Amino acid sequence: MSLLHHDVRQEAFAEASRFRGEFYECLTARRDELFELADALLCVGGPVTSPVELTLIPEHPRGHGALYGALNRGRIDVDRLRALLADMPLPRFDGGRLVLAVDVSPWLRSDAPCSADRLFCHVYGRAKSASQFIPGWPYSFVAVLEPGATSWTGILDVVRLGPEDDATAITAAQLKAVVERLIAAGQWTSGDSDITIVMDAGYDVTRLAWVLRDLPVELVGRIRGDRVMRCPAPSREEFHRAHPRGGHPPKHGPVFRFKKPETWPKPAITTATDTTHYGNAEAQAWDRVHPRLTHRSAWLEHDGELPIVEGTLVRLKVEHLSKDREAPPVWLWSSKTGAAPPDVDRCWQVFLRRFDLEHTFRFVKQTLGWTTPKIRTPEAADRWTWLLVIAHTQLRLTRLLAADLRRPWEKPTTPERITPARVRRGFRNIRAHLLCPARVPQPRGAGPGRPPGSKNRRPAPRYDVGKTVKRPETLKAIGRPGRSW
């Protein structure tokens, strides 16, 4: 066992060092500063409260001027970096299935009139129905999920949504690119289980299923409880038996109203699972349920006859939530038809794992300080965001190497269940044994900046929120943009 443990640690060190070396090659300008800045994010004690304070720790030997220069004028080969993230070891579910989650998290910049490309971001308030729209930069994240109760995810891609972007089109292109990179990296081969992609109710899951129909993916999304869908149309033989005088067979079957159980046909599959936290979980599934599409919204410019996008509709009802709260039913729609009982259970179980992405958002915001800097340009915000993705990936690759440096009030845990925050506490000790390709800084005399007493003769342009930010009613396709951690 000790020899096996030693081999696992050696493999983890080699994989983390390989990732750091490839990441360094992805940096095309100000590479040494950007690389050391990513290390400083992981080696500083406590949460990141200000980026400039990262220049005071030993792992960041350069001055604060180099930090600002790297964020404002550095360059990252993002395409190569995305391919590198797809080539890393990824967690899998039963049968070697990859499960991805997509969600949006906002970087709020309500007090930044000099920052371009802001738009209204939907933010949930503390009280019920206390949501509001605040100007900021929304970022779409795609991450791979892990089975079981965990707070780990593997971020594979990040895209910033602009004021003129169609969120559904951007999400479809992002998911397509991620799946193609996974296939190119050998993470999926012919004969493997389809890649499952889970999303919340803000996404048009049927539209995405139609756009991604040529890829080996299964989309699972939550849909609102007030929706109306259609059952499958009767076969030609059934129609002629019911209408002996003839006529044109209908394209859609009877109406399926979620709020009216009398319109529900008998479920094709019913399963019951005993859970630890929610009691008995009952899932009912109906096959080939689909929406009736119209030439509106995302289908406005569709050429030809509108398609019929069929899938499996699942209604999940649990006994109770935490603290014995009443649990409303959850409606899910899967792009897979002809599902078996194990497929129905897997559908809602992988959807529950989608909430692990919320832990990642909270960690990168509260601990790594993603939204802490007052960065002016969206390009600099993109660089800072990618540095946090790299930092989080290094924590995931070194999780088996970290000691459990817990606080006195924290419970001990196993290496498999150690959290990202605890891995970060000991990353400084792990870094000493990893590859560090950054060069030693050379002194160059006086630091950057204007001479003392001179005026700023190039003030930053102001961006009117009403002209550069979309109105809230036009952002319904952006989806649920995460919580305001």
C-alpha positions in Angstrom: 0.0 0.0 0.0 2.8 2.4 0.8 4.4 1.7 -2.6 1.1 2.3 -4.4 0.6 5.5 -2.4 4.1 6.7 -3.4 3.4 6.0 -7.1 0.2 8.0 -6.9 2.0 10.9 -5.4 4.7 10.8 -8.0 2.1 10.7 -10.8 0.3 13.7 -9.2 3.5 15.7 -9.0 4.4 14.9 -12.6 0.9 15.8 -13.9 0.8 19.1 -12.0 4.3 20.0 -13.2 3.3 19.2 -16.8 0.3 21.4 -16.5 2.4 24.3 -15.2 4.9 24.0 -18.0 2.2 23.9 -20.7 0.4 26.8 -19.0 3.7 28.8 -19.1 3.9 28.2 -22.9 0.3 29.6 -23.3 1.5 33.0 -22.0 2.7 35.0 -25.0 3.3 38.4 -23.3 4.3 39.3 -19.7 4.5 35.5 -19.1 6.7 35.6 -16.1 4.5 38.0 -14.2 1.2 36.2 -15.2 2.7 32.9 -14.1 3.8 34.2 -10.7 0.5 36.0 -10.2 -1.3 32.7 -10.5 1.1 31.2 -7.9 0.5 34.2 -5.6 -3.2 33.5 -5.7 -2.6 30.1 -4.3 0.2 30.9 -1.8 -1.2 34.0 0.0 -2.7 33.3 3.4 -6.4 33.9 3.6 -8.8 35.3 1.1 -7.5 37.7 -1.6 -8.7 41.1 -0.6 -6.6 43.2 -3.1 -4.5 42.1 -6.1 -1.7 44.5 -5.3 -1.2 42.9 -1.9 -0.2 39.7 -3.8 3.1 41.5 -4.7 4.1 41.4 -1.0 4.4 37.6 -0.6 7.7 35.8 -1.4 6.2 33.8 -4.3 5.7 37.1 -6.2 9.2 38.7 -6.4 8.1 41.5 -8.8 6.7 44.9 -8.0 3.2 46.2 -8.2 3.9 47.9 -11.6 4.6 44.5 -13.2 1.2 43.3 -11.9 -0.7 46.1 -13.4 1.3 45.8 -16.7 0.5 42.1 -16.9 -3.2 42.5 -16.4 -3.5 45.4 -18.8 -1.1 44.4 -21.5 -0.4 40.7 -21.0 -1.5 38.2 -23.5 -2.7 34.6 -23.1 -3.2 32.0 -25.9 -6.7 31.1 -24.8 -7.3 28.5 -27.5 -4.2 26.6 -26.5 -5.1 27.0 -22.9 -8.6 25.5 -23.5 -7.1 22.5 -25.3 -4.7 22.0 -22.3 -7.7 22.0 -19.8 -9.5 19.4 -21.9 -6.4 17.2 -21.9 -6.1 17.0 -18.1 -7.4 14.0 -16.1 -11.2 14.5 -15.7 -13.6 12.9 -13.2 -16.2 10.5 -14.5 -19.4 8.9 -13.4 -20.5 5.3 -13.6 -19.6 3.7 -16.9 -16.9 6.3 -17.6 -19.5 9.0 -18.5 -18.5 12.6 -18.5 -21.0 15.1 -17.0 -20.7 18.8 -17.8 -22.5 21.7 -16.3 -23.0 25.2 -17.8 -24.0 28.3 -15.8 -23.5 32.0 -15.7 -21.9 34.0 -12.9 -21.8 37.8 -12.9 -18.9 40.1 -12.1 -20.9 43.1 -10.9 -19.5 46.6 -11.9 -22.3 49.0 -11.1 -19.9 51.8 -10.1 -17.6 51.5 -13.2 -18.7 54.1 -15.8 -15.3 53.8 -17.5 -15.7 50.1 -18.1 -17.1 49.0 -21.5 -19.3 46.1 -22.5 -21.3 46.0 -19.3 -24.9 44.7 -19.3 -27.6 44.1 -16.7 -26.9 40.9 -14.7 -29.7 39.2 -12.8 -28.8 38.8 -9.1 -30.9 37.1 -6.5 -31.6 39.0 -3.2 -31.8 37.7 0.3 -35.5 37.7 0.5 -38.0 35.9 -1.8 -38.8 37.8 -5.0 -35.9 40.3 -4.1 -34.0 39.8 -7.4 -32.6 42.8 -9.2 -30.6 43.7 -12.2 -27.1 45.3 -11.7 -24.6 46.3 -14.4 -21.7 44.0 -14.8 -19.9 41.4 -16.9 -21.6 38.0 -17.0 -19.3 35.0 -17.6 -20.5 31.6 -18.9 -18.6 28.7 -17.3 -18.5 25.1 -18.5 -17.2 22.6 -15.9 -17.0 18.9 -15.5 -18.7 17.5 -12.4 -17.7 14.7 -10.0 -19.9 12.0 -8.6 -20.9 12.0 -5.0 -21.2 14.8 -2.5 -18.2 17.1 -3.3 -17.4 20.8 -3.8 -14.9 20.1 -6.6 -15.5 20.8 -10.3 -13.1 21.0 -13.2 -13.5 24.3 -15.2 -13.0 23.7 -18.9 -14.0 27.0 -20.5 -15.1 30.6 -19.7 -16.7 33.1 -22.1 -17.8 36.6 -21.3 -21.2 37.6 -22.7 -21.3 41.0 -24.4 -24.2 43.5 -24.7 -24.9 42.4 -28.3 -24.5 38.7 -27.9 -27.3 36.1 -28.2 -26.9 34.1 -25.0 -28.4 30.9 -26.5 -26.1 31.1 -29.6 -23.0 31.8 -27.5 -23.8 28.9 -25.1 -24.4 26.5 -28.1 -21.1 27.5 -29.7 -19.3 27.2 -26.3 -20.7 23.8 -25.6 -19.9 22.6 -29.1 -16.3 23.8 -28.9 -15.8 22.1 -25.5 -17.2 18.8 -26.7 -15.0 18.9 -29.8 -11.9 19.6 -27.7 -12.8 16.7 -25.4 -13.1 14.4 -28.4 -9.8 15.7 -29.9 -8.1 15.1 -26.5 -9.3 11.5 -26.4 -11.6 12.0 -23.5 -14.5 10.5 -25.6 -14.2 7.8 -28.2 -16.7 6.0 -30.3 -18.6 3.5 -28.2 -18.4 5.5 -25.0 -21.5 6.8 -23.2 -22.8 10.1 -24.4 -21.5 13.2 -22.6 -24.2 14.6 -20.3 -24.7 18.4 -20.1 -26.9 19.7 -17.3 -28.3 23.2 -17.0 -30.8 25.2 -15.1 -34.2 26.6 -16.1 -32.8 29.8 -17.7 -31.5 28.0 -20.7 -33.5 27.0 -23.8 -32.7 23.3 -23.5 -34.8 22.2 -26.5 -33.1 24.8 -28.7 -29.6 23.7 -27.5 -30.6 20.0 -28.1 -31.5 20.8 -31.7 -28.3 22.8 -32.3 -26.1 20.1 -30.8 -27.9 17.2 -32.2 -24.9 16.0 -34.3 -22.7 15.7 -31.2 -22.6 12.7 -28.8 -24.3 14.6 -26.0 -27.4 14.3 -23.9 -28.8 17.6 -22.5 -30.6 17.6 -19.2 -32.3 20.8 -18.1 -34.7 22.0 -15.5 -37.9 23.6 -16.9 -40.4 25.8 -15.2 -43.4 24.3 -13.5 -45.9 26.4 -15.5 -44.9 25.1 -18.9 -47.2 23.5 -21.5 -45.8 20.7 -23.7 -47.2 18.2 -26.1 -47.4 14.4 -26.0 -46.2 12.4 -29.0 -48.6 12.4 -32.0 -50.5 9.1 -32.6 -49.3 6.8 -35.3 -51.0 6.8 -38.7 -52.8 3.5 -37.8 -54.1 4.8 -34.5 -55.2 8.0 -36.2 -57.1 6.2 -39.0 -58.8 3.9 -36.4 -60.0 7.0 -34.5 -60.9 8.9 -37.6 -62.2 6.5 -40.2 -63.3 9.3 -42.6 -59.6 10.2 -43.0 -57.9 13.5 -42.7 -54.3 14.8 -42.1 -52.6 13.2 -39.2 -51.6 15.8 -36.5 -48.0 16.7 -35.8 -48.5 16.9 -32.1 -50.4 14.9 -29.5 -52.5 15.9 -26.6 -51.6 18.9 -24.4 -49.5 18.2 -21.4 -50.0 21.0 -18.8 -47.6 20.8 -15.9 -50.0 22.4 -13.4 -53.0 20.2 -14.4 -52.5 16.5 -13.5 -55.7 15.6 -15.3 -53.9 16.3 -18.6 -51.0 13.9 -17.8 -51.0 10.5 -19.5 -49.9 7.4 -17.6 -46.2 7.7 -17.0 -44.1 5.3 -19.0 -41.6 4.8 -16.1 -41.9 5.3 -12.3 -39.0 4.9 -10.0 -38.5 5.3 -6.2 -35.2 5.9 -4.5 -34.5 6.2 -0.8 -32.1 9.2 -0.3 -30.2 10.3 2.8 -31.3 14.0 2.9 -34.6 14.1 1.0 -36.4 10.9 2.0 -38.1 8.9 -0.7 -37.5 10.4 -4.2 -40.2 9.4 -6.7 -39.5 10.0 -10.4 -42.1 9.8 -13.1 -41.1 9.9 -16.8 -42.9 10.4 -20.1 -41.3 9.6 -23.4 -41.2 11.8 -26.5 -42.7 14.9 -24.9 -41.8 18.0 -26.8 -42.7 21.7 -27.0 -44.8 23.2 -29.8 -42.4 25.5 -31.5 -43.3 28.8 -33.1 -41.4 31.3 -35.2 -40.5 33.4 -32.3 -37.5 34.1 -30.0 -34.6 31.7 -31.0 -36.6 30.1 -33.8 -37.4 33.4 -35.5 -34.9 33.0 -38.3 -35.3 29.2 -38.7 -35.5 28.2 -42.3 -38.1 25.7 -43.4 -40.6 23.8 -41.2 -40.0 23.9 -37.5 -38.7 20.6 -36.1 -40.2 18.4 -33.4 -37.6 18.1 -30.7 -38.6 15.1 -28.6 -37.2 14.1 -25.3 -37.9 12.5 -21.9 -39.9 14.5 -19.4 -39.1 13.7 -15.7 -41.1 14.9 -12.7 -39.1 14.5 -9.5 -40.9 14.7 -6.1 -39.0 14.2 -2.8 -40.6 13.9 0.7 -38.8 17.0 2.2 -35.9 19.3 2.0 -33.4 20.1 4.7 -35.0 21.0 8.1 -38.2 19.3 6.9 -39.2 22.0 4.5 -41.8 21.2 1.9 -40.3 20.3 -1.4 -42.1 21.4 -4.6 -41.8 19.0 -7.6 -38.9 19.6 -10.1 -39.5 19.1 -13.8 -36.6 18.0 -16.0 -36.3 17.5 -19.7 -33.7 15.2 -21.3 -32.9 15.1 -25.0 -32.7 11.3 -24.9 -35.8 9.3 -25.9 -36.5 5.7 -25.1 -35.0 6.0 -21.7 -34.9 3.0 -19.3 -35.5 3.3 -15.5 -31.7 3.6 -14.8 -31.6 6.4 -17.3 -34.4 8.3 -15.5 -32.7 8.0 -12.1 -29.4 9.1 -13.6 -31.1 12.1 -15.2 -32.2 13.7 -11.9 -29.1 12.5 -9.9 -26.7 14.2 -12.3 -28.9 17.3 -12.2 -28.5 17.5 -8.4 -24.7 17.5 -8.9 -25.1 20.7 -11.0 -25.2 22.7 -7.8 -21.6 21.8 -7.1 -20.8 24.6 -9.6 -22.2 27.0 -7.1 -19.5 26.0 -4.6 -16.9 26.8 -7.3 -18.4 30.2 -7.9 -18.4 31.0 -4.1 -14.8 29.8 -3.7 -13.4 31.8 -6.6 -15.2 34.9 -5.5 -14.8 34.8 -1.7 -11.4 33.1 -1.4 -9.5 33.7 -4.7 -11.0 37.2 -5.1 -12.4 36.9 -8.6 -14.6 40.0 -8.4 -12.4 41.9 -6.0 -10.2 43.9 -8.4 -11.6 47.2 -9.8 -10.4 46.4 -13.3 -11.3 48.9 -16.0 -11.2 47.1 -19.3 -13.1 43.8 -20.0 -9.9 42.4 -21.7 -8.1 42.7 -18.4 -11.0 41.1 -16.6 -10.7 38.2 -19.0 -7.1 37.7 -18.2 -7.7 37.8 -14.4 -10.6 35.3 -14.9 -8.3 32.9 -16.7 -5.7 33.2 -14.0 -8.3 32.1 -11.4 -9.3 29.2 -13.6 -5.6 28.1 -13.8 -5.3 28.5 -10.0 -8.4 26.4 -9.4 -7.2 23.7 -11.8 -3.8 23.4 -10.0 -5.7 22.9 -6.7 -7.6 20.0 -8.3 -4.5 18.4 -9.7 -2.7 18.6 -6.3 -5.6 17.6 -4.1 -4.0 14.2 -3.3 -0.7 15.8 -2.4 -2.1 18.2 0.2 -2.0 17.7 4.0 -5.2 18.3 5.9 -4.2 21.7 7.5 -7.5 22.1 9.3 -8.5 24.8 11.8 -9.1 23.7 15.4 -12.8 23.9 15.0 -12.9 21.9 11.7 -13.4 18.2 11.5 -10.7 16.0 10.0 -11.4 14.6 6.5 -10.0 12.1 4.1 -7.8 13.0 1.1 -10.7 12.2 -1.2 -13.0 14.7 0.5 -10.6 17.5 1.2 -12.0 20.9 0.1 -10.3 23.4 -2.3 -9.8 25.8 0.6 -7.8 23.2 2.6 -5.7 22.3 -0.4 -4.8 25.9 -0.9 -3.6 26.3 2.7 -0.8 23.8 1.9 0.0 24.7 -1.7 3.0 26.7 -0.7 4.7 23.5 0.5 3.6 21.6 -2.6 4.8 24.4 -4.9 8.4 23.9 -3.7 8.4 20.5 -5.5 6.7 21.6 -8.7 8.1 23.0 -12.0 8.5 26.8 -11.8 9.6 28.0 -15.3 9.3 31.7 -14.6 12.6 33.7 -14.8 14.2 35.7 -12.0 13.2 39.4 -12.3 15.8 41.9 -13.3 15.9 45.4 -11.7 15.3 48.1 -14.2 15.6 51.3 -12.3 12.6 53.6 -11.6 9.1 52.2 -11.6 6.3 53.0 -14.0 3.8 55.9 -13.8 3.6 59.6 -14.4 6.2 61.9 -12.9 5.1 63.4 -9.5 2.9 66.4 -9.9 2.0 65.8 -13.6 -1.7 65.7 -14.7 -3.4 62.9 -16.4 -4.1 64.3 -19.9 -5.8 61.1 -21.2 -8.9 60.6 -19.1 -10.8 57.4 -19.6 -14.0 57.5 -21.7 -17.3 57.2 -19.9 -19.9 54.7 -21.0 -23.5 55.5 -20.5 -25.3 52.6 -18.8 -28.5 53.2 -20.8 -26.7 53.1 -24.1 -24.2 50.3 -23.5 -26.2 48.0 -21.3 -29.1 45.8 -22.5 -32.4 46.2 -20.9 -33.5 43.5 -18.5 -36.4 42.3 -20.6 -34.0 41.4 -23.4 -31.9 39.1 -21.2 -34.2 36.2 -20.7 -32.0 34.0 -22.8 -29.0 34.5 -20.7 -30.4 32.1 -18.1 -29.8 31.8 -14.4 -26.5 33.7 -13.9 -25.6 32.2 -10.6 -25.9 33.6 -7.1 -24.5 36.9 -5.9 -21.9 35.3 -3.6 
